[in-house]
Amino acid sequence: MTTVSWSGEPGTSRGPGPFLSVRDLSVEFSTEDGIVHAVDGLSFDLEKGTTLGIVGESGSGKSVTNLAILGLHDPAHTKIGGEIWLEGEELISAGAGTMEKLRGNRVAMIFQDPLTALSPFHTIGRQIGEVYRKHKGANKKDARERAIEMLRRVGIPQPERRVDSYPHEFSGGMRQRAMIAMALVCDPDLLIADEPTTALDVTVQAQILDLLKELQQQFGTSIILITHDLGVVANTADNVLVMYAGRAAERGTVREVLREPQHPYTWGLLSSMPRLNSSVDVPLMPVRGTPPSLLNPPSGCPFHPRCDYPRLAGPELCFAQRPSLSPETGHGDACYLTLGQKRELRTARAAGTASADDTTQSGDTVQCGDTVQSGDTPQDKDTAQTGDDA
Amino acid sequence: MTSFLVRRVAGALVILLIISAITFYLFYAIPRDPARAFCGKICQPETLALIRHNLGMDEPLFVQYWHWLVGIFVGREFVQFGECPAPCLGYSFATQEPVFGAIVDRFPVTLSLTVGASVVILAFGILTGMIAAWKVGQPLDKVASASSVIGASLQIYFVGPLLAFYLVDTMQLIPRPSYVPITESPLEWFTHLLLPWVVLSIIFTANYTRMTRSQMVEQLAEDYVRTARAKGMSNRAVFFRFAWRGAMIPIVTIFGVDLATLLGGAIITEQTFSLHGIGELAVRAVQNTDLPMLLGVTIVGAAAIVLLNIVVDVLYAFIDPRVRLG
């Protein structure tokens, strides 16, 4: 593979280019009903050692994007366009052998549900060890040693014993730890975490996120964190990419996107989740409607059918023409509203929720997250002991 | 594991007891009187009563059943036939030979037939199913799937004579089916049973092809298979190390159920090729209203199926670590 210079590309003028660069990615699935445009012209960069949070509703193309990075889509039913550059190597055009060597080695992935994502037929130790054997050419004994070391590193008690357990003998949190151990066994440069905490309860969630952060600091791994939980992003990510209907809606640092969101969809996401510091009487304002069908995406801005201000930018613009991210670098969003309009609307929305405070008596908003950070859960320890007495 | 086996064997004995009781009452309740058959055409009532007494048939049914049951464990004495050592299943009404001995004599034939056919079924069914799943949607998959449908619609008594005519009579590729004990000549044993194995397994093999294919396709879409791919496992490793295990679980389960059907198929195959196995014994016993023989064959067949199902359950635990025997 030849090294490609990135100096000529827009937005990458500093240095040799980012660690990971996704350029105009499109993923199309052919189904019986037609072609699904799961990802449509998506671009983003990821710097070494940083975390990018990708946020969006179900079906916004988050997972599809990341499966494309690993080349895990079934080629018979998928058409992938654009470019994915990992340290000067293009991955979409790469051969099957190259991708096989890359997966689990330089790029690793952890999945949402660790129970179904781990093989029920093999011991945890074997599942971790075989990655190490495959990519590092280690023998069985060394792979086992490495698996024990990894289990210890992710905080599994008695790793010498637990290495021979099966996934069903682990608790949910321990399974996800084992999954992380498996992903990190070859010290990957990039870790893709696809909703790693969604299937876990809140206390375990915080532990897993802390673990990821800790391991990142230790080994300088870049992380793509896919989630629909903005709270997780706020705690973990450096940069955020908000996806809608297979496209980028907004991109920026965590501070920028969460403090000064520019896209009406981001506003909707933010106001649809409860905050600890706001009154419980403030009603949540979810984004109305449902995500669009990607079989037949809406014309113009894909968000316009659910947007509260589709005519503000002009009578036809949002309906007819697709906005792209602007500015090209830094904090950008795909919306035709002017900066002034956005500032006004944001203030108005904030005031609107404040005035709604007085008029409605809804008590059904949820406060959560207050139980986070309670250390190792008793549940985890409990299940760690069971399962070997058969 | 040990406690599992103890419990399963105890359960199996109860099942066999129930089966034998039901079979006993069913057979002895049929309107044909075996004593009359013994008695011949000109039959005096006194002779008939004597024969009944000698056969032990003048006692109440549950006493007869008790005698039969006790005979299995400690043996029994027959007025007509004399001493019958344990395990005693009585004497055949038709041939006067001990039932147990007759079954033991013929058991190797049926065992060879069923075990051989099982090997063919599993080996070919799973192999072709795997190939079809590996090449899913491609011509090879379509050929395998189509031929499995054809195979599933064939019948033993149709395919058997047809193949025998071409392979044995016309082309003389293989010898005429018969039973040569494996202890005598393993090669002869093999070649003489080849045709019956193929014929008996044709219908089942097709089924297992289809099942293996669909199970593999299903497993390949599972999350843990995606994880294996994401780890950099090659297609072959994904196929044979991961998906294979998941696909085998339902196959083993279905095979446990199919064993009974297979035994039934063995009876038809034995008849088709005139093999002197337990199936032939059963058919003849029915024709002759040979109750002790019928009862013996039924209970031995039931015992075989129950036993093999325990084996299948143990196998199941080996394939799937989530299954606990205990």
Interface residues (C-beta under 8 A of the other chain):
Chain A: L70 L72 A76 E100 K101 L102 R103 G104 N105 A108 M109 F111 D113 T116 A117 L118 S119 P120 F121 H122 E130 V131 K134 H135 Y166 H168 M179 M182 A390
Chain B: G137 E222 D223 Y224 R226 T227 A228 R229 A230 K231 G232 M233 S234 F242 R245 G246 I319 D320 P321 R322 R324 G326
